[in-house]
């Protein structure tokens, strides 16, 4: 009897003796097998701490409506065990609640326990206290590390079992993951890495979850662990055993955002092409990383320099709104693949070459029943192919899906789903410009430069920052004195060059309490050198350096020991032809800045006398705290101004809020004591490398389709609506570089412009297709849908004929039928509407000409 047969018998025994409604999950060479049936599964990553519990149901609902079967999430060790042995599973870190919410929606769960996550999460999800266990080495055959890892794995598995959340208990968890992408770095750990992989696999299986375990990017994953693929394309991936299914655990829907970089964008045509190719070539489980990205609140963003937004260009955007056409086009793809499921699980694919860079894969259920995928993987040349005696047009870099080996119900390059006009539509904008005119509008607190005696300590030499701060703060002060002898400086001042080397990530430099320089690295290389010409006085001079972290490193071999902070300080030219190395001298240190010790971000100090009020408010100053002391109540777009000391009134509405911090430099922000994360709009992306019209054809990488060159990576910051109160609220900013708070604005999304353009030549919707029905006789449709609870309030454009242009710039073209009244009647006041694209609906304004229907509409609540 094989191992998998034994597992199945154990599961049956558990169900019989415990009397539960349970699900068995096994696998064979083709797919996961759930209750004895192979399954084709679409999955999407949603990380529970990157949004609020009150919006989890809506995000999960939108995921299900988008065609997902499974929700995948990491488990974040550092936030669940911030102190060794002290656990936290509350609020947005309530893992049990999240898994139950997925279950209530009727979806399944892939739980990636790790406990290494990467995920652009601070320290890759490892708790920092782990680093300080003497003798520990992460992710290798080190007993200290393995003991801690096993303890946490067991904790999470026990937590899930106690809540009856594994499939064998009637719960939704069908898969679990141990480790994460270790195969990418295993080479750096030598024999210790090989032993660690075997130990991790054995440890996972020993926890008796009753569901299969996976290891992603792990070619040497031991049986029965399934090794899976991560990447932009996984159609060429092959598992390490003929008995394991072809699974894709991370299909990147876009890419993460870093301060100082342009915004990545992955066209949906390419994403759909990658998914279709995967299922075409034998894949049966595919997961979007991310399906909803969310926000790196507080200091949870990884490093170096990962931005606060984790939008990821995902089908559901950072604020929980559907991103079109990505969400809709993928939904249509999922429907088309679902129509083929019975064929995909019945056989292995049969390969057929159709020409150069042209091929078909056919799945037979019986000798005369089949489904087919036709692919053109040329990056530039369209093609016409013949398959089963019929001719098909295949655009370059596209796949057509034929659930009956005859009718094309979906092509990855033909986007017929609705689109949202480019950009994030936030309206009901509350301007704060007027606040600077009133003395009660803003308060501020100017920090002292350097250390204070209460929190400082002295050491010889330059200390590494992470080992010193233990990540309790982003900041570490390095302070020393420079004595200039009268003989060295005949006059009052001596000019010299100050050279500072840093391991990262950024630093402010002050000489005699005056700012003289700012240095910083980037995501790819956080280290930097700073050279500044400075003037020193006779006698003692102070040198204060504020070194800043922007997220602990989260990826790479031995990433856990990567250093940060100031590494060298040298004066050049203080004396003729000399260098003075201050690195090994006496330095005074302070972890954190003054405002952190005072607690200026706390609501308890909102009315403290420490805050200064008056006019004008100081702007463009470093190391200053601001507090908003003005109120604006927005009711359905009407501003009602009321003065409240130290507070603002939030706009009414149920949606998330957006804080525009484009006028600020670098720092952190809090709303009612809750950190909305780091901001850095002063760091602009390179001015080159972006393209206005990205060609989706050809292999994608994160640098291919960039946007916002020469602009900040992020200016809008997400405020969850549950963090604001009805009435008065508190906004606090800690500005490090210098900015102008009077130009900050707060917005609530109240509308979204949507559009669609569908041709008579486009296929009817995939959900129209039924076996043995004449699919081509049905009409294509324009389908418009608003967010749930919103409605179509206006039709801005409607034309049937030969409309030209794109969303936002449509015009009627040479052939035009006036269809505005028809569209208005069908759509106004509705949450969604469908309009057939046919002469039967509108007449024929130009016989013999291929016609299309273009509509632009406004959704409102």
C-alpha positions in Angstrom: 0.0 0.0 0.0 1.4 3.4 -1.0 1.8 6.3 1.4 -1.0 8.3 -0.2 -3.4 5.3 0.2 -2.5 5.1 3.9 -3.2 8.8 4.3 -6.6 8.4 2.6 -7.6 5.5 4.9 -6.6 7.6 8.0 -8.8 10.5 6.7 -11.7 8.2 6.2 -11.2 6.7 9.7 -11.2 10.2 11.2 -14.5 11.1 9.5 -16.2 7.9 10.5 -15.2 7.9 14.2 -15.5 11.7 14.8 -18.7 12.0 12.8 -17.7 15.2 11.1 -18.4 16.5 7.7 -15.0 16.3 6.2 -13.2 16.6 2.9 -10.3 14.4 1.7 -7.5 16.1 -0.2 -4.9 14.1 -2.0 -3.2 14.4 -5.4 -2.1 12.5 -8.4 0.0 13.4 -11.4 -2.7 15.6 -12.9 -4.3 17.6 -10.1 -5.3 18.0 -6.5 -8.0 15.4 -5.8 -10.7 16.7 -3.5 -13.2 14.1 -2.3 -12.1 11.7 -5.0 -12.4 14.2 -7.9 -9.6 16.0 -9.7 -10.0 19.8 -9.6 -9.0 22.7 -11.8 -8.4 25.5 -9.3 -7.9 29.3 -9.6 -6.4 30.9 -6.6 -5.5 34.4 -5.5 -3.3 35.8 -2.7 -4.9 38.1 -0.1 -2.8 38.9 3.0 -5.0 39.4 5.9 -2.9 42.1 7.7 -2.8 44.3 4.7 -6.5 45.2 5.1 -9.1 45.5 7.8 -11.3 42.6 9.0 -14.4 44.6 8.2 -13.5 44.7 4.5 -12.4 41.0 4.3 -15.9 39.8 3.3 -16.2 42.3 0.5 -12.7 41.6 -0.9 -13.3 37.8 -0.7 -16.7 38.2 -2.4 -15.1 40.1 -5.3 -12.5 37.4 -5.5 -15.2 34.7 -5.8 -17.1 36.7 -8.3 -13.9 37.0 -10.3 -13.8 33.3 -10.6 -11.4 32.2 -7.8 -11.8 28.9 -6.0 -9.0 29.4 -3.4 -7.6 32.2 -1.3 -3.9 31.9 -0.5 -2.1 33.8 2.3 1.2 33.8 4.2 1.3 33.7 8.0 3.4 36.5 9.5 5.5 35.2 12.4 6.9 38.6 13.5 3.5 40.1 14.1 2.0 36.9 15.7 4.9 36.5 18.1 6.4 40.0 18.6 8.0 38.7 21.9 9.1 35.1 22.2 6.2 33.1 23.7 3.7 36.0 23.6 1.2 35.6 20.8 -1.0 38.1 19.1 -4.0 37.1 16.9 -6.3 40.2 17.2 -7.6 42.8 14.8 -6.2 42.5 11.3 -3.9 39.8 12.5 -6.8 37.5 13.5 -5.8 34.6 11.3 -8.6 32.3 12.4 -11.2 34.9 11.7 -9.8 35.4 8.2 -9.8 31.7 7.3 -13.4 31.5 8.6 -14.4 34.5 6.5 -13.0 32.7 3.4 -14.9 29.5 4.4 -18.2 31.4 4.9 -17.8 32.7 1.3 -17.6 29.1 0.1 -13.9 29.3 -1.0 -10.9 27.1 -0.1 -7.6 28.2 1.6 -4.0 27.6 0.9 -2.2 28.4 4.1 1.5 29.3 3.5 2.8 28.9 7.1 6.5 29.2 6.0 7.3 30.6 8.5 9.6 32.6 6.1 7.3 34.7 4.0 9.4 37.2 2.0 6.3 39.1 0.8 8.1 42.4 0.9 7.2 42.2 4.6 9.6 43.5 7.3 12.4 41.0 7.8 10.6 38.5 5.6 8.2 37.8 8.4 10.8 36.7 10.9 10.6 38.2 14.4 13.7 40.4 15.1 14.2 38.7 18.5 15.1 35.5 16.6 18.2 37.3 15.4 19.5 37.8 18.9 19.5 34.2 20.0 23.2 33.5 20.5 24.5 31.0 17.9 21.4 31.0 15.7 21.7 30.8 11.9 18.5 31.3 9.9 17.2 28.8 7.2 20.0 26.2 7.5 20.6 23.1 9.5 21.0 25.0 12.8 19.3 23.4 15.8 18.5 26.7 17.5 16.6 27.9 14.4 14.9 24.6 13.7 13.6 24.4 17.2 12.1 27.9 16.9 10.7 27.3 13.5 9.1 23.9 14.5 7.6 25.5 17.6 5.9 28.2 15.4 4.8 25.8 12.7 3.2 23.6 15.4 1.5 26.7 17.0 -0.2 27.6 13.7 -1.2 24.1 12.9 -2.6 23.6 16.4 -4.5 26.9 16.1 -6.1 25.8 12.8 -6.9 22.3 14.2 -8.5 23.8 17.3 -10.8 25.9 15.1 -11.6 22.9 12.9 -10.2 24.6 9.8 -8.4 21.9 8.0 -10.4 20.1 5.2 -10.5 16.9 7.1 -12.3 18.7 9.9 -14.8 20.3 7.6 -12.8 23.4 7.1 -11.5 25.2 4.0 -7.7 24.6 4.2 -6.8 22.2 1.4 -3.1 23.0 1.2 -0.2 24.1 3.4 3.2 25.4 2.6 6.5 25.0 4.5 9.4 27.4 3.8 9.2 29.7 0.8 11.4 30.0 -2.4 14.3 28.4 -0.6 15.5 26.9 -3.8 16.4 30.3 -5.1 19.0 30.7 -2.4 19.8 27.2 -1.3 23.2 27.3 -3.1 24.5 29.8 -0.5 23.9 27.4 2.4 25.8 24.4 1.1 25.2 21.0 2.7 23.4 22.8 5.5 20.8 23.9 3.1 20.2 20.4 1.7 19.8 19.0 5.2 17.5 21.9 6.1 15.2 21.1 3.1 14.8 17.5 4.2 14.2 18.5 7.8 11.6 21.1 6.9 9.7 18.6 4.8 9.8 15.9 7.5 8.7 18.4 10.1 5.8 19.6 8.1 4.5 16.1 7.3 4.9 15.1 11.0 2.3 17.8 12.0 -0.5 15.6 10.6 -2.5 18.4 8.9 -4.2 15.8 6.7 -3.7 18.0 3.6 -0.8 18.1 1.1 2.2 20.3 1.8 4.0 22.3 -0.9 7.4 23.9 -1.3 7.6 26.6 -3.9 10.7 27.0 -6.1 12.1 23.9 -4.5 13.3 21.3 -7.1 14.6 19.0 -4.4 11.4 19.0 -2.4 11.3 15.4 -0.9 8.2 13.2 -1.4 5.4 13.6 -0.6 5.9 17.4 -0.7 4.7 19.0 -4.0 7.3 21.3 -5.5 5.6 24.3 -7.2 6.5 27.1 -9.6 6.7 30.9 -8.9 7.2 33.4 -11.7 5.7 35.4 -14.5 5.4 32.3 -16.7 5.2 28.6 -15.6 4.0 26.8 -18.7 7.4 25.1 -19.1 7.6 24.0 -15.4 7.7 20.3 -14.6 7.4 18.8 -11.1 10.2 16.8 -9.7 8.2 13.6 -9.7 5.8 12.0 -12.3 3.3 11.5 -9.4 3.0 15.2 -8.6 0.7 17.8 -10.3 1.8 20.9 -12.1 1.1 23.8 -9.7 1.8 27.5 -9.9 1.8 29.2 -6.4 2.9 32.7 -7.5 1.8 34.2 -10.8 2.7 37.9 -10.4 -0.2 40.0 -11.4 2.1 43.0 -11.4 5.0 43.9 -9.1 5.7 45.6 -5.8 6.4 49.3 -5.5 9.6 50.8 -4.0 10.4 54.4 -3.0 12.4 56.0 -5.8 11.2 53.7 -8.5 8.6 54.0 -11.2 5.2 52.2 -10.9 5.2 48.7 -12.4 2.3 47.6 -14.6 1.6 44.2 -16.1 -0.9 44.3 -19.0 -3.8 41.9 -18.6 -3.3 40.5 -22.1 0.1 39.1 -21.0 -1.2 37.9 -17.6 -4.1 36.1 -19.3 -1.7 34.6 -21.9 0.5 33.3 -19.1 -2.5 31.7 -17.3 -3.9 30.1 -20.5 -0.5 28.7 -21.5 -0.2 27.1 -18.0 -3.5 25.3 -18.2 -2.9 24.5 -21.9 0.3 22.7 -21.0 -1.1 20.6 -18.2 -1.3 22.9 -15.2 -4.2 22.5 -12.8 -3.7 24.9 -9.9 -2.7 28.6 -10.5 -2.5 31.4 -8.0 -2.3 35.2 -8.6 0.3 36.9 -6.5 -1.4 39.3 -5.6 -5.2 39.2 -6.3 -5.6 41.9 -3.7 -2.4 43.6 -2.4 -3.5 46.1 0.2 -1.4 48.3 2.3 1.8 48.0 4.4 0.5 49.8 7.5 2.8 50.9 10.3 6.3 49.7 9.7 5.4 46.4 8.2 6.9 47.1 4.8 10.0 45.1 4.0 13.2 46.5 2.6 15.0 48.1 1.6 12.7 51.0 0.7 9.5 49.0 -0.1 6.7 51.5 -0.3 3.6 51.7 1.9 1.3 50.8 -0.9 1.2 47.1 -1.8 -1.2 47.6 -4.6 0.7 45.2 -6.9 -1.3 46.2 -9.9 -3.7 43.5 -8.7 -7.2 42.8 -10.0 -8.5 44.4 -6.8 -6.7 47.6 -6.0 -5.2 48.8 -2.7 -8.5 50.4 -1.6 -10.6 47.3 -2.4 -12.0 48.5 -5.6 -12.1 46.3 -8.7 -9.4 47.2 -11.2 -10.7 47.0 -14.8 -10.1 45.5 -17.3 -7.7 43.2 -15.3 -10.4 41.8 -13.0 -13.0 41.4 -15.8 -10.7 39.9 -18.4 -9.4 37.4 -15.9 -13.0 36.5 -14.8 -13.8 35.8 -18.4 -10.7 33.6 -18.7 -11.6 31.7 -15.6 -15.1 31.1 -17.0 -13.6 29.8 -20.3 -11.2 27.4 -18.5 -14.0 26.2 -16.2 -16.0 25.3 -19.3 -13.1 22.9 -20.2 -12.6 21.4 -16.7 -14.1 18.0 -17.4 -11.7 17.6 -20.3 -8.7 18.9 -18.5 -9.1 16.4 -15.6 -9.8 13.5 -17.9 -6.6 13.2 -19.8 -3.1 14.5 -20.4 -2.8 17.0 -23.2 -2.1 15.9 -26.8 0.4 18.2 -28.5 -0.1 19.4 -32.1 2.2 21.8 -34.0 0.4 24.3 -36.2 3.3 26.2 -37.5 6.3 28.3 -36.4 5.6 29.4 -32.8 2.1 28.0 -33.2 0.7 25.0 -31.4 -2.4 23.3 -30.0 -3.0 21.2 -26.9 -6.0 19.0 -27.0 -7.7 17.3 -24.1 -10.0 14.3 -24.8 -12.8 13.1 -22.6 -13.8 10.5 -25.1 -12.5 9.7 -28.5 -14.8 12.2 -30.1 -15.2 14.8 -27.3 -12.4 17.3 -26.7 -11.4 20.8 -25.6 -8.5 22.6 -27.2 -6.1 25.5 -26.6 -4.6 27.2 -29.7 -1.5 29.3 -29.0 0.6 31.8 -30.9 3.6 32.5 -28.8 5.3 34.7 -31.4 6.0 38.1 -29.9 5.1 40.1 -33.0 3.5 38.1 -35.9 -0.3 37.4 -36.0 -1.3 34.2 -37.7 -4.2 32.3 -39.2 -4.1 28.6 -38.4 -6.1 25.5 -39.4 -7.4 23.2 -36.7 -9.9 20.4 -37.2 -10.6 21.7 -40.7 -11.5 25.2 -39.5 -9.6 28.4 -39.8 -8.8 30.5 -36.7 -7.1 33.9 -36.4 -4.5 34.0 -33.6 -3.0 37.4 -32.6 0.6 37.3 -31.6 1.2 36.3 -28.0 -2.3 34.9 -27.5 -4.2 31.8 -26.7 -7.7 30.9 -27.9 -9.8 28.5 -25.8 -12.2 26.1 -27.6 -14.2 24.0 -25.0 -15.6 21.9 -27.8 -12.6 21.9 -30.1 -14.7 24.1 -32.4 -15.9 27.4 -31.0 -13.5 30.1 -29.6 -15.1 31.5 -26.5 -12.1 33.4 -25.3 -8.8 34.8 -26.7 -6.3 36.3 -24.2 -5.5 39.3 -26.5 -9.1 40.4 -27.1 -10.2 42.4 -24.1 -13.9 43.0 -24.2 -14.6 43.5 -20.5 -15.2 47.0 -19.2 -12.4 49.4 -18.3 -12.0 52.0 -15.7 -10.6 55.3 -16.8 -6.9 55.4 -15.9 -6.0 56.4 -12.4 -7.6 56.3 -9.0 -10.8 58.2 -9.0 -11.1 60.0 -5.7 -13.6 62.8 -5.5 -15.2 64.8 -2.8 -11.8 66.3 -2.2 -11.3 68.1 1.1 -8.6 70.8 0.6 -6.5 71.7 3.5 -5.0 74.8 1.8 -7.4 77.1 3.7 -6.3 75.7 7.1 -3.0 77.7 7.0 -5.0 80.9 7.2 -6.2 80.1 10.7 -4.0 79.9 13.7 -5.9 76.9 15.1 -5.5 74.9 11.9 -2.0 73.4 12.5 0.1 72.8 15.5 3.8 71.7 15.4 6.7 70.5 17.5 10.3 71.1 16.4 12.6 68.4 17.5 16.1 69.0 18.9 18.9 67.8 16.7 21.0 65.0 18.3 20.8 62.9 21.4 19.3 63.7 24.8 21.0 62.6 28.0 18.0 60.5 29.2 18.2 58.0 26.3 21.8 58.0 25.1 24.8 55.8 25.6 28.5 56.1 24.5 30.6 53.6 22.6 33.9 53.6 20.7 33.4 52.9 17.0 30.4 52.9 14.7 27.7 50.5 15.7 25.6 48.6 13.2 22.1 49.9 13.3 19.8 46.8 13.4 21.8 45.2 16.2 21.5 48.5 18.1 17.9 49.5 17.5 16.5 45.9 17.5 14.1 47.5 15.0 12.3 49.3 17.8 12.6 52.5 15.7 13.6 53.5 12.2 16.1 55.9 13.7 19.5 55.9 15.2 21.5 59.0 16.2 25.3 59.0 15.8 26.8 61.9 17.6 30.4 63.0 18.1 32.5 66.1 18.5 35.3 67.5 16.3 37.9 69.7 17.9 39.6 72.2 15.6 42.8 73.7 17.0 43.5 77.4 16.6 46.8 76.4 14.9 44.8 74.5 12.3 42.3 77.3 11.6 44.0 80.7 11.5 40.6 82.4 10.9 37.2 81.7 12.3 36.2 78.8 10.1 37.9 75.9 8.3 36.4 74.3 5.2 36.8 70.5 4.9 35.2 67.6 3.1 33.0 65.2 5.2 32.8 61.7 3.7 30.2 59.4 5.2 29.7 55.8 4.1 26.5 54.0 5.0 25.2 50.5 4.7 21.8 52.0 4.3 19.2 53.2 4.1 19.2 57.0 4.5 20.8 59.6 6.7 20.5 63.3 7.7 23.8 65.0 8.6 24.1 68.0 10.9 27.2 70.1 11.7 26.8 72.3 14.7 23.1 71.5 14.6 22.6 72.8 11.1 21.6 70.5 8.3 24.4 70.0 5.8 23.4 66.9 3.8 21.0 64.0 3.1 22.1 60.7 1.6 20.1 57.7 0.7 20.2 54.4 -1.2 17.6 52.6 -3.3 15.8 49.3 -3.3 18.4 47.6 -5.4 21.3 48.9 -3.3 20.5 50.6 0.0 24.2 51.5 0.7 25.4 55.0 -0.2 28.3 57.5 0.2 27.8 61.1 1.1 30.4 63.8 0.4 29.7 67.3 1.7 31.9 70.4 2.0 31.5 71.7 5.5 32.8 74.6 7.6 34.1 74.0 11.1 34.8 76.5 13.8 37.7 76.8 16.1 37.3 74.6 19.2 34.6 72.0 19.6 32.1 71.2 16.8 29.2 68.8 16.9 28.5 66.2 14.2 25.1 64.6 14.4 24.0 61.9 11.9 20.4 60.6 12.0 20.5 57.2 10.2 17.2 55.9 9.0 15.9 52.5 8.1 13.1 52.0 5.6 12.2 48.4 6.2 14.4 45.5 7.2 15.6 43.4 4.3 13.2 40.6 3.4 14.9 38.5 0.6 18.2 37.0 -0.4 20.7 34.5 0.9 21.6 35.3 4.5 19.4 38.4 4.3 18.9 38.2 8.1 22.4 39.4 8.8 22.5 42.2 6.2 23.6 45.3 8.0 22.5 48.9 8.1 23.7 52.3 9.4 26.8 54.4 9.3 30.0 52.5 8.4 32.6 55.2 8.0 33.1 58.9 8.8 36.2 60.6 7.4 37.3 64.3 7.3 39.5 65.2 4.4 41.6 68.4 4.4 41.2 69.4 8.0 45.0 69.6 8.0 47.1 69.8 4.8 47.1 66.6 2.8 45.5 64.7 5.7 42.5 62.5 6.5 40.9 62.2 9.9 39.1 58.9 10.3 36.4 59.4 13.0 35.0 55.9 12.6 36.8 54.4 15.5 36.5 57.3 17.9 34.0 57.9 20.6 30.3 58.2 19.6 27.2 58.9 21.5 24.1 57.0 20.4 20.3 57.3 20.8 17.7 54.8 19.4 14.7 56.8 18.2 14.0 60.5 17.9 12.7 62.9 20.5 9.1 62.8 19.3 8.9 59.1 19.7 9.9 59.2 23.3 7.4 61.9 24.0 4.7 60.0 22.2 3.6 62.8 19.8 1.8 60.3 17.6 -0.5 59.3 20.5 -4.1 60.6 20.8 -3.5 61.2 24.5 -1.2 64.1 23.6 -3.6 65.8 21.1 -4.2 68.7 23.4 -0.8 68.8 25.1 0.9 72.2 25.6 4.0 70.8 23.9 2.3 71.5 20.6 2.8 75.1 19.3 0.0 76.9 17.6 0.3 80.0 15.5 0.7 81.5 12.1 2.5 81.1 9.8 3.1 77.3 10.2 6.8 76.5 9.6 7.3 74.7 6.3 10.2 72.9 4.6 11.9 72.2 7.9 13.6 68.9 8.9 12.6 67.0 12.0 9.3 68.6 12.7 6.0 67.1 13.9 2.7 68.5 12.6 -0.8 68.0 14.0 -3.9 68.9 12.1 -6.2 71.2 14.1 -9.1 71.9 11.7 -12.3 70.2 10.8 -14.1 69.8 7.6 -17.3 67.8 7.3 -18.2 66.7 3.8 -21.7 65.6 3.2 -22.4 64.4 -0.4 -19.9 66.8 -1.9 -20.9 69.9 0.2 -18.2 71.3 2.5 -19.3 72.4 6.0 -16.4 73.9 7.8 -16.2 73.8 11.6 -13.2 74.6 13.8 -12.2 71.9 16.3 -8.9 72.2 18.1 -6.5 69.4 17.1 -9.0 67.4 15.1 -10.5 67.0 11.7 -13.9 65.7 10.7 -13.9 62.8 8.3 -16.1 62.8 5.2 -19.2 60.8 5.5 -19.4 57.6 3.5 -18.5 54.0 3.8 -15.5 53.8 1.5 -11.8 54.1 2.3 -10.1 57.5 2.5 -7.0 58.7 0.6 -4.5 61.2 2.1 -2.5 63.1 -0.5 0.9 63.8 0.9 2.6 65.0 -2.4 3.6 68.2 -0.7 5.6 66.5 2.0 9.2 65.2 2.0 9.8 62.0 3.9 8.4 60.7 7.2 5.5 58.8 8.8 1.8 59.5 9.4 -0.8 58.6 12.0 -4.6 58.9 12.1 -6.1 58.7 15.5 -2.9 57.0 16.8 -2.9 54.4 14.0 0.1 54.4 11.7 -0.8 54.6 8.0 2.9 54.0 7.2 6.0 55.7 5.8 5.8 58.3 3.1 8.6 59.7 0.8 7.2 61.7 -2.1 10.4 63.8 -2.3 12.2 60.7 -3.8 11.4 60.8 -7.5 11.6 57.9 -9.9 14.1 58.2 -12.8 12.9 60.4 -15.6 13.4 57.8 -18.3 12.3 54.2 -18.8 8.5 54.6 -19.0 6.3 54.1 -22.0 2.9 55.6 -22.7 1.7 52.5 -24.7 3.1 49.3 -23.4 3.2 46.4 -25.9 2.0 43.4 -24.0 3.5 41.0 -26.6 6.7 39.3 -25.6 8.2 38.2 -22.3 7.3 40.5 -19.4 9.6 41.6 -16.6 9.1 44.3 -13.9 11.0 47.0 -15.9 9.0 46.5 -19.1 5.8 48.6 -18.6 6.7 51.3 -16.1 4.6 54.4 -15.3 5.1 57.7 -13.5 8.7 58.3 -14.5 10.1 61.4 -12.9 7.3 61.3 -10.2 7.1 60.0 -6.7 6.4 56.3 -6.4 3.5 57.1 -4.0 1.6 60.2 -3.1 -1.8 58.8 -2.0 -2.0 57.0 1.4 -4.8 54.7 2.4 -6.8 55.4 5.5 -9.2 52.6 6.4 -12.6 54.0 7.1 -12.7 52.1 10.4 -9.8 54.1 11.6 -11.8 57.4 11.5 -14.7 58.4 13.7 -17.9 60.1 13.1 -16.9 63.6 13.9 -13.5 64.6 15.2 -10.2 62.9 14.3 -6.5 63.5 14.7 -3.9 63.6 12.0 -0.2 63.6 13.0 2.9 63.8 10.7 6.5 63.3 11.5 8.4 65.1 8.7 12.1 64.3 8.4 13.2 66.3 5.4 10.8 69.2 5.0 7.4 69.7 3.4 4.3 71.9 3.3 1.4 70.5 5.3 -1.0 73.2 4.1 -1.2 71.4 0.7 -2.3 68.1 2.1 -5.7 66.9 1.0 -8.1 64.2 2.1 -10.4 62.4 -0.4 -13.2 59.9 -0.5 -14.0 58.0 -3.6 -17.6 58.8 -4.7 -17.6 57.9 -8.3 -15.9 55.9 -11.0 -16.0 56.3 -14.8 -16.3 53.0 -16.7 -16.4 52.2 -20.4 -16.4 49.4 -22.8 -15.8 48.9 -26.5 -17.0 45.6 -28.1 -17.1 44.6 -31.8 -19.5 42.4 -33.7 -16.4 40.2 -34.4 -15.7 39.6 -30.7 -17.0 36.3 -29.2 -20.1 36.3 -27.1 -19.5 36.1 -23.3 -17.9 32.9 -22.2 -20.8 32.1 -19.8 -23.1 32.0 -22.9 -21.5 28.9 -24.2 -23.2 25.6 -23.7 -22.4 22.2 -25.2 -24.3 21.4 -28.4 -25.6 24.9 -28.9 -24.6 27.1 -31.8 -22.4 29.6 -30.0 -21.5 31.9 -33.0 -25.2 32.7 -33.5 -25.3 34.6 -30.2 -24.3 38.3 -30.0 -21.4 39.8 -28.2 -22.4 42.2 -25.4 -21.2 45.3 -23.7 -21.4 44.7 -20.0 -21.0 47.5 -17.5 -21.0 46.9 -13.7 -20.5 49.3 -10.8 -19.2 48.5 -7.4 -21.8 46.8 -5.2 -24.2 49.4 -3.8 -23.3 51.9 -6.5 -25.4 52.6 -9.6 -25.0 54.0 -13.1 -25.9 57.7 -12.8 -24.9 59.0 -16.2 -24.1 57.9 -19.8 -21.3 60.1 -21.1 -21.0 58.5 -24.5 -22.7 55.8 -26.5 -22.2 55.1 -30.2 -22.9 52.1 -32.4 -21.1 52.0 -35.7 -17.4 52.8 -36.1 -16.6 54.8 -32.9 -12.9 55.7 -32.5 -10.6 56.5 -29.7 -10.1 55.1 -26.3 -11.9 55.4 -22.9 -12.2 59.1 -22.1 -11.6 60.1 -25.7 -14.2 58.3 -27.7 -15.8 60.0 -30.7 -18.5 58.7 -33.1 -16.5 58.0 -36.2 -17.8 58.1 -39.8 -20.6 55.6 -39.1 -22.7 56.4 -36.2 -26.1 55.3 -34.8 -27.5 57.4 -32.0 -28.1 54.9 -29.3 -27.8 57.1 -26.2 -31.5 56.8 -25.3 -31.5 53.0 -25.6 -28.4 52.7 -23.4 -29.8 55.2 -20.8 -33.0 53.3 -20.5 -31.2 50.0 -20.0 -28.5 51.3 -17.6 -29.4 54.4 -15.7 -30.2 53.6 -12.0 -28.9 50.0 -12.4 -25.9 48.5 -10.7 -25.0 46.9 -14.0 -26.4 46.4 -17.5 -25.8 44.4 -20.6 -26.3 45.7 -24.2 -26.1 43.3 -27.2 -23.8 44.4 -30.0 -26.1 43.7 -33.0 -28.1 45.3 -35.8 -31.2 43.7 -34.3 -30.8 46.0 -31.3 -29.8 49.2 -33.1 -30.5 48.9 -36.8 -27.7 49.0 -39.4 -26.2 52.5 -39.9 -23.7 51.2 -42.4 -24.4 47.9 -44.1 -21.3 45.8 -45.0 -19.1 47.5 -42.4 -17.9 45.8 -39.3 -19.5 47.7 -36.4 -18.9 48.1 -32.7 -20.5 49.6 -29.6 -18.7 52.0 -27.3 -20.1 53.3 -24.1 -18.8 55.5 -21.3 -20.7 55.7 -18.0 -20.4 57.2 -14.5 -20.9 55.0 -11.5 -21.9 56.8 -8.3 -23.2 55.9 -4.8 
